[in-house]
Amino acid sequence: MGSAATFDASAERDEAYSIPLSEIDVSHPELFRTNRFWSYFARLRKEDPVHYCANSLFGPYWSVTKFKDIMYVETHPEIFSSESRFGGITILESNKAAYLPMFIAMDPPKHDEQRKVVNPIVAPSNLARLEDLIRTRTQNALNALPVGEPFDWVSKVSINLTTQMLATLFGFPFEDRDKLPYWSDVATTLPGQGIIDSEEQRMQILGECAAYMTKLWNERVNAEPGNDLLSMMAHDDRTRSMSQEEFLGNIILLIVGGNDTTRNSMTGSVLALNQNPAEYTKLAADPALIAPSFIPEVIRWQTPLAHMRRTAMIDTELGGKQIKKGDKVVMWYVSGNRDADAIENPDDFIIDRAKARHHLSFGFGIHRCVGNRLAELQLKILWEELLARWPRAGQIEVLSEPTRVPSPFVKGYESMQVRINP
């Protein structure tokens, strides 16, 4: 990577160990903007795996940082609720969008019913139907990239490809598809970070999203059932009578879910291979590694969503700590994916890692990411096409540290300058 890289691991470690344990707040957005959270989580995993933070921008919360403890929370929804009326799935309590009802922020049985409605979009038969379309779009996007000139990988590749896929999944007018990543960013960003200035502005823009999507819904409900998400929901008894809030909540969930995981893993994969050029050479020598191990390793290494939140429904114990009913419990996937007790050499990027799918990025249990196979397919096709064009390490060169999203929820990139070297 170019000389503009400024990350200093020893300074980060000194910082993380210089403050009292009780004062550590791993949710601060600045830690994520500057990529300086790793040593904080390493300290918590070692010294206080279930850690209470009394004061943060988002109120008091528990941090769950070890793989096994995260798995326990994930697989006990009767104790740790996702329900929006109790706080939903993110630490961002000031974010009114987080309180919208959506199936990821529901407990059984309603969660299970609504999830089943959209499952067919990612069924193996539908993924097979989409594969040629994804490949053609990927080829077109890569063929249009400038060679020998700096450009922003995030906008030219990651956003470009995921936005086209989102438009297809929703049956969304292709000429207006740029609205989709914009709405995704509006839904997840913190006010004052350049996209929105207030919660009122957020909800106003999401209201415009709801109005646009309602128009499309009304067209689908009066037409024959189709293969897109809106048509599936409009023609199913389990979702056709949703409230406006529930409708918007599920729309935002599907937009964000279809956008952030794939988009940020597409960028993270290029960054990871720039930081580990020997792995690029290994991958180019054996492209058969792409699907079974390289792509899962990218998704673990990137961890596109840093956390998911739950709310304790009863007084309970976790990791020797007494958690009270109503407490906010944050599962830090980004920490669990670097837990050496669960993953060997977790800080290393290893494209032929054994048990590469043993990671937390998609969640576990009833809330496991519904679109995980589609995300992996898009990434697989991207890297098959990239290696066919630029098989040498360093040909896709990251020129400087990427600009990261200042959020403890979406662990992603705003921009990343790269150059393709002939």
Residue pairs with C-beta under 8 A, 6 or more apart in sequence:
1 271
1 274
1 275
1 397
1 398
1 399
1 400
1 401
2 397
2 398
2 399
2 400
4 399
4 400
4 401
5 400
5 401
6 401
7 35
7 401
9 38
9 39
12 36
12 38
12 39
13 39
13 42
15 36
15 39
16 24
16 39
16 40
16 42
16 43
17 39
17 43
21 43
21 47
21 48
21 51
22 52
22 54
24 40
24 43
24 44
24 51
24 53
25 53
25 55
25 56
26 37
26 40
26 41
26 44
26 53
26 63
26 332
26 335
26 408
27 53
27 56
27 57
27 58
27 61
27 91
27 330
27 408
28 56
28 57
28 408
29 57
29 190
29 193
29 406
29 407
29 408
30 36
30 406
31 37
31 40
31 408
32 306
32 404
32 405
32 406
32 407
32 408
32 411
33 404
33 405
33 406
34 404
35 401
35 404
37 334
38 338
41 65
41 332
41 334
41 335
41 338
42 338
44 51
44 63
44 65
44 335
45 65
45 66
45 335
45 338
45 339
49 64
49 65
49 66
49 69
49 319
50 62
50 63
50 64
50 65
50 69
50 318
50 319
50 320
50 321
50 323
51 62
51 63
51 65
52 60
52 61
52 62
52 63
52 321
53 60
53 61
53 62
53 63
54 60
56 91
57 94
58 91
58 92
58 93
58 94
58 408
59 93
59 328
60 327
60 328
61 91
61 309
61 327
61 328
61 329
61 330
62 318
62 321
62 323
62 327
62 328
62 329
62 330
63 330
63 332
63 335
64 70
64 73
64 318
64 319
64 329
64 330
64 331
64 332
64 336
65 332
65 335
65 336
65 339
66 319
66 335
66 336
66 339
66 341
66 342
67 336
67 337
67 339
67 341
67 342
67 343
67 360
68 341
68 342
69 318
69 319
70 331
70 332
70 333
70 336
70 360
71 360
71 364
72 318
73 79
73 80
73 310
73 318
73 329
73 331
74 331
74 363
74 364
74 365
74 367
75 364
75 365
77 107
77 108
77 310
77 365
77 366
77 367
78 107
78 313
79 312
79 313
79 314
79 316
80 310
80 311
80 312
80 313
80 329
81 107
81 310
81 311
81 312
81 313
82 88
82 89
82 104
82 105
82 106
82 107
82 111
82 310
82 367
83 105
83 106
83 107
83 311
84 98
84 99
84 100
84 101
84 102
84 105
84 106
84 249
85 99
85 101
86 311
86 313
86 326
87 93
87 98
87 99
87 309
87 311
87 328
88 98
88 99
88 105
88 309
89 98
89 104
89 105
89 308
89 309
89 310
90 98
90 307
90 308
90 309
90 409
91 307
91 309
91 328
91 330
91 408
91 409
92 98
92 190
92 408
92 409
93 328
94 191
94 199
95 188
95 190
95 199
95 202
96 199
96 202
96 203
97 187
97 188
97 202
97 203
97 206
97 252
98 105
100 245
100 246
100 248
100 249
100 252
101 243
101 245
101 246
101 249
102 246
102 249
102 250
102 252
102 253
103 110
103 111
103 114
103 115
103 250
103 253
104 111
104 253
104 257
104 367
105 249
105 253
106 114
108 366
111 366
111 367
112 366
113 238
114 238
114 239
114 250
115 370
116 238
117 232
117 233
117 236
117 238
117 239
118 229
118 232
118 233
118 254
118 370
119 370
120 126
120 227
120 232
121 169
121 227
121 228
121 229
121 232
121 371
121 374
122 370
122 371
122 373
122 374
124 373
126 227
127 373
127 374
127 377
130 168
130 374
130 377
131 377
131 381
133 168
134 165
134 377
134 378
134 381
135 381
135 385
137 161
137 164
137 165
138 161
138 378
138 381
138 382
138 385
139 385
141 156
141 157
141 160
141 161
142 157
142 385
142 386
142 389
144 156
145 151
145 156
145 157
145 420
146 420
147 420
147 421
147 422
148 419
148 420
148 421
148 422
149 419
150 399
150 417
150 418
150 419
151 417
151 418
151 419
152 415
152 416
152 417
152 418
153 267
153 270
153 398
153 416
153 417
153 418
154 263
154 267
154 402
154 413
154 414
154 415
154 416
155 415
157 266
157 267
157 382
158 262
158 263
158 264
158 266
158 267
158 413
159 181
159 263
161 262
161 266
161 378
161 382
162 181
162 258
162 259
162 262
162 263
162 266
162 378
163 177
163 178
163 180
163 181
163 259
164 174
164 177
165 258
165 262
165 374
165 378
166 172
166 177
166 180
166 181
166 255
166 258
166 259
167 173
167 174
167 177
167 180
168 228
169 228
169 229
169 254
169 258
170 180
170 213
170 216
170 228
170 229
170 230
170 254
171 216
171 220
171 226
171 227
171 228
171 229
171 230
171 231
172 180
172 216
176 212
179 209
179 212
180 255
180 259
181 259
181 263
183 205
183 206
183 209
183 252
183 255
184 252
184 255
184 256
184 259
184 260
185 195
186 195
186 196
186 202
186 205
186 206
186 209
187 202
187 206
187 252
187 255
187 256
188 256
188 260
188 407
188 409
188 410
189 195
189 196
189 202
189 405
189 407
190 406
190 407
191 197
191 198
191 199
191 201
191 202
193 406
193 407
196 202
196 205
206 248
206 252
209 248
209 251
209 252
210 244
210 247
210 248
210 251
213 230
213 247
213 248
213 251
214 244
214 247
216 230
217 230
217 233
217 234
217 247
220 226
220 228
220 230
220 231
220 234
220 235
221 234
221 235
221 240
223 231
225 231
225 232
225 235
226 232
229 254
232 239
233 239
233 240
233 242
233 250
234 240
239 250
242 250
257 369
257 370
257 371
258 371
258 374
260 304
260 305
260 410
260 412
261 299
261 304
261 305
261 361
261 362
261 369
261 371
261 372
261 375
262 374
262 375
262 378
262 379
263 304
263 412
264 302
264 304
264 410
264 411
264 412
264 413
265 298
265 299
265 302
265 304
265 375
265 379
266 378
266 379
266 382
267 402
267 412
267 413
267 416
268 298
268 301
268 302
268 304
268 413
269 298
269 302
269 379
269 382
269 383
270 396
270 398
270 416
270 418
271 398
271 402
271 416
272 279
272 298
272 301
272 302
272 349
273 279
273 280
273 283
273 349
273 393
273 396
274 280
274 396
274 397
274 398
275 349
276 349
277 393
277 394
278 393
279 349
279 350
279 351
280 392
280 393
280 394
281 392
281 393
282 289
282 351
282 352
283 289
283 290
283 294
283 351
283 383
283 387
284 387
284 391
284 392
284 393
286 352
287 383
287 384
287 387
289 351
289 352
290 380
290 383
290 384
290 387
291 376
291 380
292 356
293 351
293 352
293 353
293 356
294 351
294 352
294 356
294 383
295 376
295 379
295 380
295 383
296 353
296 356
296 357
296 359
296 376
297 349
297 350
297 351
297 353
297 356
298 379
299 359
299 361
299 362
299 375
299 376
299 379
300 337
300 343
300 356
300 359
300 360
300 361
301 337
301 349
302 361
302 411
303 333
303 334
303 337
303 359
303 360
303 361
303 411
304 361
304 410
304 411
304 412
305 333
305 361
305 409
305 410
305 411
306 332
306 333
306 334
306 407
306 408
306 409
306 410
306 411
307 330
307 331
307 332
307 333
307 334
307 408
307 409
308 330
308 331
308 333
308 363
308 367
309 328
309 329
309 330
309 331
310 329
310 331
311 326
311 327
311 328
311 329
312 323
312 324
312 325
312 326
312 327
312 329
313 325
314 325
315 322
315 323
315 324
315 325
316 322
316 323
317 323
318 329
323 329
331 360
333 360
333 361
333 363
334 411
336 342
336 360
337 343
337 346
337 359
337 360
337 361
338 346
338 347
339 346
340 346
342 358
343 358
343 359
344 354
361 369
362 368
362 369
362 372
363 369
369 375
386 396
390 396
390 420
394 421
395 420
395 421
395 422
396 418
396 420
396 421
397 418
397 419
397 420
397 421
398 416
398 417
398 418
399 417
399 418
399 419
400 417
402 413
402 414
402 415
402 416
402 417
403 413
403 414
403 415
403 416
404 411
404 412
404 413
404 414
405 411
405 412
405 413
405 414
